[in-house]
Each structure stands twice: as C-alpha cells, then as structure tokens.
Amino acid sequence: MHKILAVIRREVLTRVRTRMFLIGTILGPILLASLVVLPVIIAGRDRDARRIVVLDTDGAGLGARVEQVLAASRRGDKPDGQPRYVVTRVEAQGRVQAVLDSLVALTGVRDLGAASPTGIVVVGEDALVSDTLQYYGANAQSEGDMRVLGATLATAVRLERLAREGVIGRFAVDFVAVRSNGGWSPYAVEINLRNGGTSHPVFTLQALTDGEYEEGTGRFVADDGTPKHYVATDDLESPAYRSLTPDDALDIAEAEHIGWDDERQTGVALHMVSAIAVAGRIGLTAIGDSPDEADALYRNVKSVLDAETRAAVTADA
C-alpha cells in the first residue's frame, strides 16, 4: 500500500509542476467565466434600442408614417415592452445625397455614443409603388435585425397606402383557405372597410382576457402572458334548436357548466341567443389555452344542444 501511495504522490507532483498544468489551472477558470459572462453581455447589448434616422426625401407624409410606426415598435410586441428604436426624422428635400453622406459617415462610430445612428432609412414617395426602402446601417449584416426592421417598415408602407385610400379605423380581410400537402394555405381575397365577421370574437377575446394581439408572433396573449386560442361561429344551426327558447338555452348552459372560467381565462361566451327559437341558430366564442382545447369547448356546446333537443323531440313523441 505504501508503495502505491508513493507512486501516486510522485505522479501528482510531477504533473502539477508541469508548465501546461499551471497554465491550465490559471486560464481554465478565466475561459469558463468568459463562456458564461460574454453571452450575457452580448445579449444585454442586443436589447439596446437601435438608433434609426428616417431620411425624409420629400416630406409628403410617408416619412412621418415610418417615424410613427418605428417609434411605436416594442420588444416582444407588447405595449409595455422596451422600445426597439429611438427614431429621429430628418427632412432633406433638395439635398438628399449630401445629408445621407454625412449621416453614413457617423453610422456605427462607437466614440460618438448616442450621437452615432445605428442606421438610416431613406424614405420617398416612390416606396408606395416599388415597396422598396433603402437602409444604410452598422447592423445591416444582422439577419434578425433586418427581418424585424423589414417587417416594421412594410407595415408603415401598408398603413400609409390604406390611409391615402381613405381608410379610417378598423377593417377586415376575407381569406380563402385551400387544402394542400396535408395542410391549409390561406389567401387574402378582399379588404372590407368595416367590422367583419371576426371582429366580434376578437372583441370578446380582448374583453374577457384583457389581452393583446402580437403582430410580430401572430399570437393573441392574455395579460398574464398565456397565449389564447379561439373557435367562433355565428351560425351554429339546427332545425331542432327551434324547440328551445332563449331562456332554455341559458338554463342548459348553466346546468352543463357552459360558461366562462375567470380564473383560468378559458370557456365559452354565447351570443345571438335570441335567434335560437326563431332561426334555430346560436353564436358562440370558445376560448382555450390551445387550439385543441378551444375546439373541444366548441364541440361540447354543439353536443349538449344536440342532446337536449333530441331529448325534447323524443319526449314530445
């Protein structure tokens, strides 16, 4: 045993005295710390608002729209999120190239701090036709930055086009969905300058969950951060439903616990109840934490009404 311990001691002492061991002992913790700290520092810098100059070449209105939309953009697409951009609009009618050259020279200069813009968007009326805006920036090689900025600028151009066509307030878009490759492909076919068939369900969703639609993610998120999904119709219809009065429908809903769970923020909101006796029709918005849950809540209402009206017909017979 003593011989084994002596051999182990000699091997350890031999290794700890080597230059590579000493270098590894000193640099190892430093390298490990850098792997942990550097991503945090980089992520913190990535959250800094980008300083964007909107170079308005003609002052005809699109530049102001781009400035407005950029300034309203928030991280996470949440109203209380951090601003994505700090925006300055510079009008440069008649001297576009000179102003652009001077701004480009300042772009990305670290020594200038906040006086150095991250990038410049050149805005002119031709963008309404060409769908193209020029961007000069220190972050032009960042795919993530360019994707978000491109989507934000496209929104500004679309809004300006609609405004110039006289669109005021809410509008609705009709889609046709075509099944392909085992899925569905939606195609926009019409813009309606009014509330549409989807307006009421969205208002219901907003009122019950106090949530917001996140344009960047395409999700509707409740005030607690939970994504919400809904299935809605204003045409759940059957001739058998005419045997029910509005009071009957509400009594059935109460008895079968069809309603809204305020704690979970899921459930069903009925509407057009007065049409059930006259037209055999009722409307509803089923809200769940997943598409499957919303669909199950919707199908449950149909199953309950079908069962109740079958029972009423059987009793009459």
Secondary structure, DSSP 8 states (H G I E B T S, - for coil): -HHHHHHHHHHHHHHHTSHHHHHHHHHHHHHHHHHHHHHHHHHHHHTS-EEEEEEESS-SSHHHHHHHHHHH-BGGG-TTS-BSEEEEEEE-TT-HHHHHHHHHHHTT-GGGGGGS-SEEEEE-TTHHHH---EEEETTTT-HHHHHHHHHHHHHHHHHHHHHHTT--S--EEEEEEEEETTEEEEEEEEEESS--TTHHHHHHHHHHH--EEETTTTEEE-TTS-EEEEEEEEEEE-GGGGG--HHHHHHHHHHTT-SEETTTTEEEEEE-GGGHHHHSEEEEEEEESSHHHHHHHHHHHHHHHHHHHHHHHHHH-
